[in-house]
Structures are given as structure tokens and as C-alpha cells.
Amino acid sequence: MLAAIEPMVIARSVDKYFGSLKALDRVSLDVAAGEVVCIIGPSGSGKSTFLRCINQLEVLDAGAIHVAGELVGYRRVGDALHELSDAEIARQRLASGMVFQRFNLFTHMTALQNIMEGPVTVQRRPKAEVREEAMALLERVGLADKRGAYPLEMSGGQQQRVAIARALAMKPRLMLFDEPTSALDPELVGEVLSVMRDLAASGMTMIVVTHELGFAREVANRVVFMDHGGVVEVGPPKEILSKPQHPRTRDFIAAVLS
Amino acid sequence: MSAILDPTLAPGVREAVGESGLRIVRRRNIGRWIAAGLLLLFLGWLIKAFADGDIEWRVVGEFFTARAIMTGLVNTIIMTACAMALGITLGVVFAIMYMSPNPVLRTTALFYIWFFRGTPLILQLLIWFNLALVFPTMGIPGLFEFRTVDLITPFVATLLGLGMNQGAYTAEVVRSGILSVDVGQTEAAKSIGMTRLTTLRRIVLPQAMRVIIPPVGNEFISMVKLTSIASVIQYSEILRNAQTIYYANARVIELLIVAAAWYLAVVTLLQIGQYFLEKHFSKGRGERSQKRAAKAAAGSSAAVPAAKEA
């Protein structure tokens, strides 16, 4: 299993400021291909910001991120780093798929159109072929009968599953989940987690920002605890969730479980 | 006859009313009858006033489809369409410039909107029409050159005047439409690898249309009527042609009635068009969607859809 050793994401001392607020403070993290990493931590700890830096929804202020072997946002020419153009950044983003807290399905398109939009418009692949794949993806997330439904006609759980299918349609090498179940009613959380569990079982590399400690314990290879913009602790779920070393991790887990 | 029972009544009361066999006397709404009567009286008086007034309805009929009126009508329609096309194009371009991170583009857009919204339309028309006073010739020296008087015909001056002015207003409408689209939509578009321009074209603008169309429809209707002020620079639209006729035959009111009827006809057609456009661009948010959304919320939200009947 040589492929499992090759890192999919390499982040090195990443800093990010929002005005004078330091949102990320020298964050370093490697994620191997095929690995599932869950990032936990209190709100405002920078975990979503870090995720958004990986696919360049935020621009970092210092440090570097490599995704699938490419330096994110820059091209190296001699000993200078050149900022990438809009089109080149768009191309780099194809390496990763993103699932948002608020689903963000395109409201003017049906479930099927949402999934087909990227492959057809961005990758310019033939419509018939894409439609077939999109239907297979809808089947996979259990929503084949919702292909003609518009986002606002679906429940939150259904929208999120379509959103996962939309990201997968681009055939990304890495999936980023930004609190995918936080905006859901409690009884809808399970259906989304089960799709994610299947995805992890299929070998997809996943970085999941989540408050679902049960999911992290069961699915993650490693859990990262972040606080105040920095990585506090990293390790296997059993260690981090059951025997946290750092007092801040301990406090957080106690607070979530209570 | 079974009385229709108000379901909000308490069961006991309902039964009492239903089984008592008593007659239900409806509310009388006396105020409504009085108001309706007064309005009918006023309407009758108005009709009589116009019937007795000095209007030759025969003349109205005679000139309704007169050649000059028809030409004016066609010119009005053509000018409305061209000026709005120019206005919407400029509106979209300047709205995007206004929202650009590039300060030069933003300032240019700001200046454009400031100038064309800040001066009277009739003044702008006069400036365009008299452009030859400033620039006797136009073109690229050595390549081609025109005399400005030949280039700026009443049609061109009107088109530039109305279109540029419209663009300034439409830019603000388009901008508010773009702002109404959730940033999450843009982020989702980026995350599937769309460039900024593709995102705008495929995701943001189609959704912004829902907000943009009602005010633009409104402006389209205004434009039909605004073309009439182009008569000051000799553009032969419908009102100007009607005036030309009544200068000759002195049937002022009759010809104004002809013009008014045609304006109303064009505006009515536009309103119908707007209805269908709005329906098209409310995809995913229309009545149908709301009904289905309510159903989705009411029915169970489990993976297996329970709400498939109906």
C-alpha cells in the first residue's frame, strides 16, 4: 500500500488573519491519501477557516499548503512564487470537493442539474455520459426519485446528500466537509453521516470539520483538536476522544458530551 | 339548504346552529353598497361628460391606423427595444464594474451612474443631439472620419440618450439583484472549479434575475413612454407624429386619444410578457416549489420518501 503513504494534503505553518484577528496560527497538518481526518474544536477555533484555505476559498497570509502535490495558489518560477490566475485557481480547486454547512445547492437547478453542472460546464464532458453518472450518484446517496426536485423542495438532509453527490461528480481526489450536519434537524443527521461513512469506506480521502464525536470515533483515522487558531492535539480517535492529553481538549470533550 | 358552518366554532355551538333549523342571516355590508353606488354615479357622469364634450370620435377612428401614426408606433417600439437593450447591457456591465475589486473600474462605474442619474434626461438628449457643436467630426484620423451631423441622427441621439440614461438606473437594479444572491452560491460554484465569469453567468445572474425582472419590467414600461420626450429632438415617435397631424387639422384631443390608446396597447403586451418572464426565472422558488416544500416539511424526511402519493 504505497499509495497510502503519499500525502494528499501538506500544510506548513499556515497563518490567516481577518483584520487584526489571527484566525490561524502556524497550523501544520499532513493528510495521507485515503485517510479520514476529523477536525474538532470550539466555534471560532479556526477549523472551518483551515478547511477553506485548502481549496482557496480563503487566501493564506503565511505558510504553504500543497494539495495532491501542487502548491496551492502559486506557481514557482525560479526562486519566485507567482500568484495564480483566476482560471488556474479554478483548475486547482478541481482536486478537492467541498460540502458546506448550509448545503449551498444552486437554488435555480433541480437535484440532477446541480450534480451535472460542474462536469458539463466546467469539465465540458458530454451530457449523456454525465447524466448517467449523476443518476448513479443520486442512487448512491439514496435520492434517485428526487432528481427533478428543486433544493427548496427537499429536506435539509436530502439537500446535503445531493450536495455530496454534486461534489463527487467532479471526481475529486479529496473531500472537504465543513460541519456538514450542523444545520440539520437532529433526526436528519444520521442519513448524511451514513453517506459519509460509505464514502470513507470506499477509500476517499476526507477532511471533516464536525461536532459529531461519535462519527469521528467510528470513522476517523485521526482526530485533530483545534483551539484559538492553532492545532492543540492530533492522534487516533481513541486517544484524543477518550484520553485527551491537553486540558483544553479535555474541557472541550467534557463540554460536548455533557 | 344546509348552512355552511364555520369550522372555527366550538363543537357545541356548531351543533346548536346546525340542528336548530334556524335561518342564518348574512352580514349586510352596507358600506360596500354605498361605495359602489357612488363610484357608479361618478363613472356615469364621466362617460356623459366625454360623450357630450367636443370630441369627434369619428376622427379618433379615422386616424387610429393612419400611416403617420403607424410609423410613429413602429418607431416607438423599435426605440424602446433598442434603448432597453443598450440600457440593460450597460447596466450589467457597469454593475459588474461597480462590484469589481479593481478601483479604476469601480470609480468609472460610480462616475457613470452619478452623471447619468444626476442630470435631466431631456438635457442629455439635447447634448447628444448637439454633439456636433463640440466635435464637428468623429472617427479615427487617417482611417475613417464622419461629419458628426451625419452620424448623430435623431435616432442615434435618442438611442444614446435613453440607453445611457437607462443603463445608469439598470446598473443599480442589477447590482441589487447580484447582492441578493447568497455568497454560499458563489462559494459552491468556486468549489466545483468555476471561474469568476462562469459563476456569474451560470449561477449568480440567473438567480439575480428573479429580483431584477420586476423593476426592469417597470423600467421597460417607463421607456415606452419616455420615448415621447425624444420629440424635442425630432425623433418621429408616436406622440410627435400625432402632434404633427393635429397642427394641421386642429383635432388635438382626438389625436392625443389615439396616441394614448396605442401606448396602453404596447404597455399591456409588455405586462403580459413580464408575467411569463417572472414565472420562468422563479424556477425552484415558485408556487409549485412552495407547495412541495411544505409537503416535504410535513411528510417524514426519512431516506425513503413517504410523500409520493398525490
Contacts between the chains, C-beta under 8 A, distances in Angstrom:
chain1	res1	chain2	res2	distance
A	55	B	190	7.9
A	55	B	191	6.0
A	56	B	190	7.9
A	57	B	187	5.6
A	57	B	190	6.5
A	57	B	191	7.2
A	86	B	195	5.2
A	86	B	196	5.3
A	87	B	195	5.4
A	90	B	190	7.2
A	90	B	193	4.9
A	90	B	194	6.3
A	90	B	195	4.7
A	91	B	193	6.7
A	93	B	190	6.4
A	93	B	191	6.3
A	93	B	192	7.7
A	93	B	193	5.0
A	94	B	193	4.4
A	96	B	191	7.7
A	97	B	191	7.1
A	97	B	192	7.6
A	98	B	187	7.8
A	98	B	188	7.6
A	98	B	191	3.8
A	100	B	184	6.2
A	100	B	187	6.9
A	100	B	188	6.5
A	100	B	191	7.9
A	102	B	184	5.5
A	104	B	182	7.5
A	104	B	184	3.9
A	104	B	185	6.1
A	104	B	187	6.4
A	104	B	188	3.8
A	105	B	188	7.3
A	106	B	185	6.4
A	106	B	188	6.9
A	106	B	189	7.7
A	106	B	203	5.8
A	106	B	207	7.8
A	107	B	185	7.4
A	107	B	207	6.3
A	107	B	284	5.0
A	107	B	285	6.6
A	108	B	206	5.2
A	108	B	207	5.3
A	108	B	281	7.8
A	108	B	283	5.1
A	108	B	284	5.0
A	108	B	285	7.9
A	109	B	284	7.1
A	110	B	284	7.7
A	117	B	192	7.0
A	117	B	202	6.9
A	118	B	192	3.6
A	118	B	193	6.5
A	118	B	194	7.7
A	121	B	194	7.0
A	121	B	198	6.4
A	121	B	202	5.7
A	122	B	192	6.2
A	122	B	193	4.5
A	122	B	194	5.8
A	122	B	198	7.1
A	123	B	193	7.7
A	142	B	303	4.8
A	145	B	305	6.0
A	145	B	308	7.4
A	146	B	305	7.4
A	149	B	292	7.1
A	150	B	283	7.1
A	150	B	284	3.5
A	150	B	285	7.7
A	150	B	289	5.3
A	150	B	292	7.9
A	151	B	284	6.6
A	152	B	284	6.0
A	152	B	285	6.3
A	152	B	289	5.4
A	152	B	290	7.8
A	152	B	293	5.2
A	153	B	284	7.8
A	153	B	289	5.3
A	153	B	292	4.0
A	153	B	293	5.2
A	153	B	296	5.8
A	154	B	296	6.0
A	155	B	296	5.4
A	155	B	297	7.3
A	155	B	301	3.7
A	156	B	301	7.8
A	157	B	301	6.0
A	157	B	303	8.0
A	158	B	296	7.8
A	158	B	301	7.2
A	163	B	188	7.8
A	166	B	188	7.9
A	166	B	192	6.9
A	167	B	191	7.2
A	167	B	192	7.2
A	170	B	192	5.5
A	170	B	193	6.6
A	185	B	301	7.5
A	187	B	301	7.1
A	188	B	301	5.7
A	191	B	302	7.5
A	191	B	303	5.1
